[in-house]
Amino acid sequence: MSYTKIDQYLEKNLDGSIAELSELVAQPSVGAQNWGMQECAQLTARLLAKRGFTVEVLPTGGAPVVFAERKGRNADKTLLFYNHYDVQPAEPLELWETPPFEPSLRNGKLFGRGVSDDKSHITARLYAIDALLDSDGELPCNVKFLIEGEEETGSIHLPKFITANKGKLAADACIWEFGGVDHREVPMQYLGLRGICYVELSIETAAIDVHSGVGGSIFENAAWRLVWALNTLKDQNEKILIPGWYDGIEPPTARDRELFDLQPDAAEEYKTRYGVKKFLKGVTGGTDLFMQETFEPTCTICGLTSGYQGPGSKTVLPARASAKVDFRLAPGQKIERCLTLLRQHLDSGGFEEIQIEFLGGGPAAKTNPDDPFIKLVVETAEEVFESRMELIPMVGGSGPNYPFVHELNMPVATAGLGYPDTRAHAPNENIRLDLYVKHARHMARVLKEFGK
Ligand SMILES: [Zn+2]
């Protein structure tokens, strides 16, 4: 099939789409600060309505979900786009070359908070839809958008929303919010996301901090109690010591290993980028490094707080201590069960007084690399990116793909316009306009071939 007309449309109308993206970026939507969420949801809804979508802004208990659908020529096929309109806080502001919510175009790049993660992915997909409507007058298949406003704060309400709206969200396949090219400009297909269970552990041993000369020998110390408890979670060989923790884990398949075998060794790049000399458990690189990075359960202390940390000394017995801990989960591990096991483990170790607050998370999920939809996304990328899309079976990070894969029962493919210097979550977040057009060209092809 020739895509000349569609590609010409996308080359010619870029300014209009970038103007739309700039408007969306200029509307702050910082979930963590509850800043501009309703306004951004409404603006997103207007962009969809402009294309003839039926749009609803639906409450979730937190930031609303924008849901939109439009029928296409092939009424039997439905594609669902998952995106989010919320963004990370822009701080530290002094490190931005131009203000984060005043989108700025320079050297073929657009800068601004949320421009990459995830607002360009919304407008580039709408741009592809514009091109299809211009060339054919209708969409090749039914299209739905689920655009949430809590992705950057853990998608707390999304799983429940999906369970409650299965019929509305029903589709044959899903295009995920992100994707992009690696440092070689090769488009990447990330098939799975590791799970996460994020908790805050806290303890209070006294009503107030105490003079350590008074309390040190007769009162419990909150900091020590917490450190002793943390020490029981994991040994020095990285083994998590909570009984039952590894039960039910679905091991990676031979195909997962085979896909990692095809990837260039990342060991030297990691060492240079992060300034480390070696990896945990004596792993040196290659597939073993990828497997450990993505398929292993972890227990990470993300932060510790207690007592006095200012200059000089303060002889104080802290009354309180807390730690933020994230457990990354392998496929098969369930959140509820992990929380129960953690509670039982602390109790049986004599740490009943330690409080566990669940701060969010979700289980791991992955899509079959040999699913026909993955093949379609990979094949349509080749002509656009002039390079074969490569398959990564799992990444170490997390996201709310579990209910899409296991409740809506659809393959989830990643595709996008990210690149290594896109600086998502960091100052000077940006996108490359050439990749913006490529992503729109890719999405137009995906929709068209999917509708056949
Ligand atoms: Zn993000």
Residues whose N, C-alpha, C, O or C-beta is under 5 A from the ligand:
A	BS01	ZN	D117
